[in-house]
């Protein structure tokens, strides 16, 4: 099973020297965060950090990205949960056993509520 959260991140380079500059000073890159296996500690990342396929607190996500990348981050946007079928099936099974954690009546409601339509199921490894 393999899955990762994909984010578009706009980073900024702030030169330390007064006699240097960079162009462009900001650029977009892609940040990948490994998704914890369903049921393991951290598996609820999507519930705690996403809403309807968007980051639920951009300031918090910018701080997490800055810590991970060690550069200033201007913006973070969620792109997708990229997953293989085995992980997605395991995730749906774990959600089904834990619906009370989501204030939802079905697995599809949970997926829609937190991930929106931003799930990319790929053959083989994610």
ROKOL-521629 format. One record per atom (N, C-alpha, C): residue number from 1; residue in one letter; atom name; x, y, z. Coordinates in Angstrom, 1 decimal, m for minus. Layout:
BEGIN
    n  res  atom       x       y       z
  NUM    A    CA       X       Y       Z
...
This chain:
BEGIN
    n  res  atom       x       y       z
    1    X     N     0.8    m1.2     0.0
    1    X    CA     0.0     0.0     0.0
    1    X     C     0.9     1.2     0.0
    2    X     N     0.5     2.2    m0.8
    2    X    CA     1.3     3.4    m0.9
    2    X     C     0.4     4.6    m1.3
    3    X     N     0.6     5.7    m0.6
    3    X    CA    m0.1     6.9    m0.9
    3    X     C     0.6     8.1    m0.4
    4    X     N     0.3     9.3    m1.1
    4    X    CA     1.0    10.5    m0.6
    4    X     C     0.0    11.7    m0.9
    5    X     N     0.1    12.7     0.0
    5    X    CA    m0.6    13.9    m0.2
    5    X     C     0.3    14.8    m1.1
    6    X     N    m0.3    15.5    m2.1
    6    X    CA     0.4    16.3    m3.0
    6    X     C    m0.1    17.8    m2.8
    7    X     N     0.9    18.7    m2.6
    7    X    CA     0.6    20.1    m2.4
    7    X     C     1.4    21.0    m3.4
    8    X     N     0.7    22.0    m3.9
    8    X    CA     1.5    23.0    m4.6
    8    X     C     1.9    24.1    m3.6
    9    X     N     3.2    24.4    m3.7
    9    X    CA     3.8    25.3    m2.7
    9    X     C     4.5    26.4    m3.4
   10    X     N     4.2    27.7    m3.1
   10    X    CA     4.9    28.8    m3.6
   10    X     C     6.0    29.2    m2.6
   11    X     N     7.2    29.1    m2.9
   11    X    CA     8.3    29.4    m2.0
   11    X     C     9.0    30.7    m2.4
   12    X     N     9.7    31.3    m1.5
   12    X    CA    10.4    32.6    m1.7
   12    X     C    11.8    32.5    m1.3
   13    X     N    12.7    33.0    m2.1
   13    X    CA    14.1    33.1    m1.8
   13    X     C    14.4    34.5    m1.4
   14    X     N    14.9    34.7    m0.2
   14    X    CA    15.3    36.0     0.3
   14    X     C    16.8    36.0     0.5
   15    X     N    17.5    36.6    m0.5
   15    X    CA    19.0    36.7    m0.5
   15    X     C    19.5    37.4     0.8
   16    X     N    20.5    36.9     1.4
   16    X    CA    21.0    37.5     2.6
   16    X     C    21.9    38.7     2.3
   17    X     N    22.5    38.7     1.2
   17    X    CA    23.5    39.8     0.9
   17    X     C    22.7    41.0     0.2
   18    X     N    23.2    42.2     0.6
   18    X    CA    22.5    43.4     0.0
   18    X     C    22.9    43.6    m1.5
   19    X     N    24.0    43.0    m1.9
   19    X    CA    24.4    43.2    m3.3
   19    X     C    24.0    42.1    m4.3
   20    X     N    23.1    41.3    m3.8
   20    X    CA    22.6    40.2    m4.7
   20    X     C    21.1    40.2    m4.8
   21    X     N    20.6    39.6    m5.9
   21    X    CA    19.2    39.5    m6.0
   21    X     C    18.9    38.2    m6.8
   22    X     N    17.7    37.7    m6.7
   22    X    CA    17.3    36.6    m7.5
   22    X     C    16.1    36.9    m8.3
   23    X     N    16.0    36.2    m9.5
   23    X    CA    14.8    36.4   m10.3
   23    X     C    14.5    35.1   m11.0
   24    X     N    13.4    34.5   m10.8
   24    X    CA    12.3    35.0    m9.9
   24    X     C    12.6    34.8    m8.4
   25    X     N    12.1    35.6    m7.6
   25    X    CA    12.3    35.5    m6.1
   25    X     C    11.3    34.5    m5.5
   26    X     N    10.2    34.2    m6.3
   26    X    CA     9.3    33.2    m5.8
   26    X     C     9.0    32.2    m7.0
   27    X     N     8.7    31.0    m6.6
   27    X    CA     8.4    30.0    m7.6
   27    X     C     7.6    28.9    m7.0
   28    X     N     6.9    28.2    m7.8
   28    X    CA     6.0    27.1    m7.3
   28    X     C     6.7    25.8    m7.5
   29    X     N     6.6    24.9    m6.5
   29    X    CA     7.1    23.6    m6.6
   29    X     C     6.0    22.6    m6.0
   30    X     N     6.3    21.4    m6.1
   30    X    CA     5.4    20.4    m5.6
   30    X     C     6.0    19.7    m4.3
   31    X     N     5.2    19.6    m3.3
   31    X    CA     5.6    19.0    m2.0
   31    X     C     4.7    17.7    m1.9
   32    X     N     5.4    16.6    m1.6
   32    X    CA     4.7    15.4    m1.4
   32    X     C     4.9    14.9     0.1
   33    X     N     3.8    14.6     0.7
   33    X    CA     3.8    14.1     2.1
   33    X     C     3.3    12.7     2.1
   34    X     N     4.1    11.8     2.6
   34    X    CA     3.7    10.4     2.7
   34    X     C     2.4    10.3     3.5
   35    X     N     1.5     9.5     3.1
   35    X    CA     0.2     9.3     3.9
   35    X     C     0.5     8.1     4.8
   36    X     N     0.1     8.2     6.0
   36    X    CA     0.3     7.1     7.0
   36    X     C    m0.7     6.0     6.6
   37    X     N    m0.3     4.8     6.9
   37    X    CA    m1.2     3.7     6.6
   37    X     C    m2.5     3.8     7.4
   38    X     N    m3.7     3.4     6.8
   38    X    CA    m5.0     3.5     7.5
   38    X     C    m4.9     2.8     8.9
   39    X     N    m5.3     3.5     9.9
   39    X    CA    m5.4     3.0    11.2
   39    X     C    m4.1     3.3    12.0
   40    X     N    m3.0     3.6    11.4
   40    X    CA    m1.8     3.9    12.1
   40    X     C    m1.9     5.4    12.6
   41    X     N    m1.0     5.7    13.6
   41    X    CA    m1.0     7.1    14.0
   41    X     C    m0.7     8.0    12.8
   42    X     N    m1.5     9.1    12.7
   42    X    CA    m1.3    10.0    11.6
   42    X     C    m2.2     9.7    10.4
   43    X     N    m3.0     8.6    10.4
   43    X    CA    m3.8     8.3     9.3
   43    X     C    m4.9     9.3     9.1
   44    X     N    m5.3    10.1    10.1
   44    X    CA    m6.3    11.1    10.0
   44    X     C    m5.9    12.4     9.5
   45    X     N    m4.7    12.5     9.0
   45    X    CA    m4.1    13.7     8.4
   45    X     C    m5.2    14.4     7.6
   46    X     N    m5.8    13.7     6.7
   46    X    CA    m6.8    14.3     5.8
   46    X     C    m8.0    15.0     6.6
   47    X     N    m8.4    14.3     7.6
   47    X    CA    m9.5    14.8     8.4
   47    X     C    m9.1    16.1     9.1
   48    X     N    m7.9    16.1     9.6
   48    X    CA    m7.4    17.2    10.5
   48    X     C    m6.9    18.4     9.7
   49    X     N    m6.6    18.2     8.4
   49    X    CA    m6.0    19.3     7.6
   49    X     C    m6.6    19.7     6.3
   50    X     N    m7.7    19.0     5.9
   50    X    CA    m8.3    19.3     4.6
   50    X     C    m9.8    19.4     4.8
   51    X     N   m10.4    20.2     3.9
   51    X    CA   m11.9    20.4     3.9
   51    X     C   m12.3    20.6     2.5
   52    X     N   m13.1    19.7     2.0
   52    X    CA   m13.6    19.8     0.6
   52    X     C   m12.5    19.9    m0.5
   53    X     N   m11.4    19.2    m0.2
   53    X    CA   m10.3    19.2    m1.2
   53    X     C    m9.4    20.4    m1.1
   54    X     N    m9.5    21.2     0.0
   54    X    CA    m8.6    22.3     0.1
   54    X     C    m8.0    22.3     1.5
   55    X     N    m6.9    23.0     1.7
   55    X    CA    m6.3    23.0     3.0
   55    X     C    m7.3    23.8     3.9
   56    X     N    m7.4    23.4     5.2
   56    X    CA    m8.4    24.0     6.0
   56    X     C    m7.8    25.2     6.8
   57    X     N    m6.5    25.3     6.8
   57    X    CA    m5.8    26.4     7.5
   57    X     C    m4.5    26.7     6.8
   58    X     N    m4.6    27.6     5.9
   58    X    CA    m3.4    27.9     5.1
   58    X     C    m2.2    28.4     5.9
   59    X     N    m2.4    29.2     6.9
   59    X    CA    m1.3    29.7     7.7
   59    X     C    m0.6    28.5     8.4
   60    X     N    m1.4    27.6     8.9
   60    X    CA    m0.8    26.4     9.5
   60    X     C     0.0    25.5     8.5
   61    X     N    m0.5    25.4     7.3
   61    X    CA     0.1    24.6     6.3
   61    X     C     1.4    25.3     5.8
   62    X     N     1.3    26.6     5.7
   62    X    CA     2.6    27.4     5.3
   62    X     C     3.7    27.1     6.4
   63    X     N     3.3    27.2     7.6
   63    X    CA     4.3    26.9     8.7
   63    X     C     4.8    25.5     8.6
   64    X     N     4.0    24.5     8.4
   64    X    CA     4.5    23.1     8.2
   64    X     C     5.4    23.0     7.0
   65    X     N     5.1    23.7     5.9
   65    X    CA     5.9    23.6     4.7
   65    X     C     7.2    24.3     4.9
   66    X     N     7.2    25.5     5.6
   66    X    CA     8.4    26.2     5.9
   66    X     C     9.3    25.3     6.7
   67    X     N     8.8    24.7     7.7
   67    X    CA     9.6    23.8     8.6
   67    X     C    10.2    22.6     7.8
   68    X     N     9.4    22.1     6.9
   68    X    CA     9.9    20.9     6.1
   68    X     C    10.9    21.3     5.1
   69    X     N    10.7    22.5     4.5
   69    X    CA    11.6    23.0     3.3
   69    X     C    12.7    23.9     3.8
   70    X     N    12.6    24.5     4.9
   70    X    CA    13.6    25.5     5.4
   70    X     C    13.7    26.7     4.5
   71    X     N    12.6    27.1     3.9
   71    X    CA    12.6    28.4     3.2
   71    X     C    11.2    29.0     3.4
   72    X     N    11.1    30.4     3.2
   72    X    CA     9.8    31.0     3.4
   72    X     C     8.8    30.5     2.4
   73    X     N     7.6    30.3     2.8
   73    X    CA     6.5    29.8     2.0
   73    X     C     5.4    30.8     1.9
   74    X     N     5.1    31.2     0.7
   74    X    CA     4.0    32.2     0.5
   74    X     C     2.6    31.6     0.4
   75    X     N     2.5    30.4    m0.1
   75    X    CA     1.2    29.8    m0.2
   75    X     C     1.3    28.3    m0.3
   76    X     N     0.2    27.6     0.1
   76    X    CA     0.1    26.2     0.0
   76    X     C    m1.3    25.8    m0.5
   77    X     N    m1.4    24.9    m1.5
   77    X    CA    m2.7    24.5    m1.9
   77    X     C    m2.6    23.0    m2.1
   78    X     N    m3.7    22.3    m1.6
   78    X    CA    m3.8    20.9    m1.7
   78    X     C    m4.1    20.5    m3.2
   79    X     N    m3.4    19.5    m3.7
   79    X    CA    m3.7    19.1    m5.1
   79    X     C    m4.5    17.8    m5.1
   80    X     N    m3.9    16.8    m4.3
   80    X    CA    m4.6    15.5    m4.4
   80    X     C    m4.0    14.5    m3.4
   81    X     N    m4.8    13.5    m3.1
   81    X    CA    m4.3    12.3    m2.4
   81    X     C    m4.0    11.4    m3.6
   82    X     N    m2.7    11.1    m3.8
   82    X    CA    m2.3    10.2    m4.9
   82    X     C    m2.1     8.8    m4.2
   83    X     N    m2.8     7.8    m4.7
   83    X    CA    m2.8     6.5    m4.0
   83    X     C    m2.9     5.3    m4.9
   84    X     N    m2.5     4.2    m4.5
   84    X    CA    m2.8     3.0    m5.2
   84    X     C    m4.1     2.4    m4.7
   85    X     N    m4.6     1.4    m5.5
   85    X    CA    m5.9     0.9    m5.1
   85    X     C    m5.9     0.2    m3.7
   86    X     N    m4.8    m0.5    m3.4
   86    X    CA    m4.7    m1.2    m2.1
   86    X     C    m4.8    m0.2    m0.9
   87    X     N    m4.1     0.9    m1.0
   87    X    CA    m4.2     1.9     0.0
   87    X     C    m5.6     2.5     0.1
   88    X     N    m6.2     2.9    m1.0
   88    X    CA    m7.5     3.5    m1.0
   88    X     C    m8.5     2.6    m0.5
   89    X     N    m8.5     1.3    m0.8
   89    X    CA    m9.4     0.3    m0.3
   89    X     C    m9.2     0.2     1.2
   90    X     N    m8.0     0.2     1.7
   90    X    CA    m7.7     0.1     3.1
   90    X     C    m8.2     1.4     3.9
   91    X     N    m8.0     2.5     3.2
   91    X    CA    m8.5     3.8     3.8
   91    X     C   m10.0     3.8     3.9
   92    X     N   m10.7     3.3     2.9
   92    X    CA   m12.2     3.3     2.9
   92    X     C   m12.7     2.3     4.0
   93    X     N   m12.0     1.2     4.1
   93    X    CA   m12.4     0.2     5.2
   93    X     C   m12.2     0.8     6.5
   94    X     N   m11.1     1.5     6.8
   94    X    CA   m10.8     2.1     8.1
   94    X     C   m11.8     3.2     8.4
   95    X     N   m12.2     4.0     7.4
   95    X    CA   m13.2     5.0     7.5
   95    X     C   m14.5     4.4     7.9
   96    X     N   m14.9     3.3     7.2
   96    X    CA   m16.1     2.6     7.5
   96    X     C   m16.2     2.1     8.9
   97    X     N   m15.1     1.7     9.5
   97    X    CA   m15.1     1.3    10.9
   97    X     C   m15.0     2.4    11.9
   98    X     N   m14.8     3.6    11.4
   98    X    CA   m14.6     4.8    12.3
   98    X     C   m15.5     6.0    11.9
   99    X     N   m16.7     5.7    11.3
   99    X    CA   m17.5     6.8    10.9
   99    X     C   m17.8     7.8    12.0
  100    X     N   m17.9     7.4    13.2
  100    X    CA   m18.1     8.3    14.4
  100    X     C   m17.1     9.4    14.5
  101    X     N   m15.9     9.1    14.0
  101    X    CA   m14.8    10.1    14.0
  101    X     C   m15.0    11.3    13.0
  102    X     N   m15.9    11.1    12.1
  102    X    CA   m16.1    12.0    11.0
  102    X     C   m17.5    12.7    11.0
  103    X     N   m18.3    12.4    11.9
  103    X    CA   m19.7    12.9    11.9
  103    X     C   m20.3    12.8    10.5
  104    X     N   m20.3    11.5    10.0
  104    X    CA   m20.8    11.2     8.7
  104    X     C   m21.5     9.9     8.7
  105    X     N   m22.3     9.7     7.7
  105    X    CA   m23.1     8.4     7.6
  105    X     C   m22.6     7.4     6.7
  106    X     N   m21.6     7.8     5.8
  106    X    CA   m21.1     6.9     4.8
  106    X     C   m19.6     7.2     4.5
  107    X     N   m18.9     6.3     3.9
  107    X    CA   m17.6     6.5     3.5
  107    X     C   m17.5     7.5     2.4
  108    X     N   m18.4     7.4     1.4
  108    X    CA   m18.4     8.4     0.3
  108    X     C   m18.6     9.8     0.9
  109    X     N   m19.4    10.0     1.9
  109    X    CA   m19.6    11.3     2.5
  109    X     C   m18.3    11.8     3.1
  110    X     N   m17.6    10.9     3.8
  110    X    CA   m16.3    11.3     4.4
  110    X     C   m15.3    11.7     3.3
  111    X     N   m15.2    10.9     2.3
  111    X    CA   m14.2    11.2     1.2
  111    X     C   m14.6    12.6     0.6
  112    X     N   m15.8    12.8     0.3
  112    X    CA   m16.2    14.1    m0.3
  112    X     C   m16.0    15.3     0.7
  113    X     N   m16.3    15.1     1.9
  113    X    CA   m16.2    16.1     2.9
  113    X     C   m14.8    16.6     3.1
  114    X     N   m13.8    15.7     3.1
  114    X    CA   m12.5    16.1     3.4
  114    X     C   m11.6    16.2     2.1
  115    X     N   m11.7    15.3     1.2
  115    X    CA   m10.8    15.2     0.1
  115    X     C   m11.5    15.8    m1.2
  116    X     N   m12.8    16.0    m1.2
  116    X    CA   m13.5    16.5    m2.3
  116    X     C   m13.3    15.5    m3.5
  117    X     N   m13.0    16.0    m4.6
  117    X    CA   m12.8    15.1    m5.8
  117    X     C   m11.3    14.9    m6.1
  118    X     N   m10.5    15.2    m5.1
  118    X    CA    m9.0    15.3    m5.2
  118    X     C    m8.3    14.0    m4.8
  119    X     N    m8.8    12.8    m5.3
  119    X    CA    m8.2    11.5    m5.1
  119    X     C    m7.8    11.0    m6.4
  120    X     N    m6.5    10.7    m6.5
  120    X    CA    m6.0    10.1    m7.8
  120    X     C    m5.6     8.6    m7.5
  121    X     N    m6.4     7.7    m7.9
  121    X    CA    m6.0     6.3    m7.7
  121    X     C    m5.3     5.8    m8.9
  122    X     N    m4.1     5.3    m8.7
  122    X    CA    m3.2     4.9    m9.8
  122    X     C    m2.9     3.4    m9.7
  123    X     N    m2.6     2.8   m10.8
  123    X    CA    m2.2     1.4   m10.8
  123    X     C    m0.8     1.3   m10.3
  124    X     N    m0.6     0.3    m9.5
  124    X    CA     0.8     0.1    m9.0
  124    X     C     1.1     1.0    m7.9
  125    X     N     2.4     1.4    m7.7
  125    X    CA     2.8     2.3    m6.7
  125    X     C     2.3     3.8    m7.0
  126    X     N     2.0     4.5    m5.9
  126    X    CA     1.6     5.9    m6.0
  126    X     C     2.8     6.8    m6.3
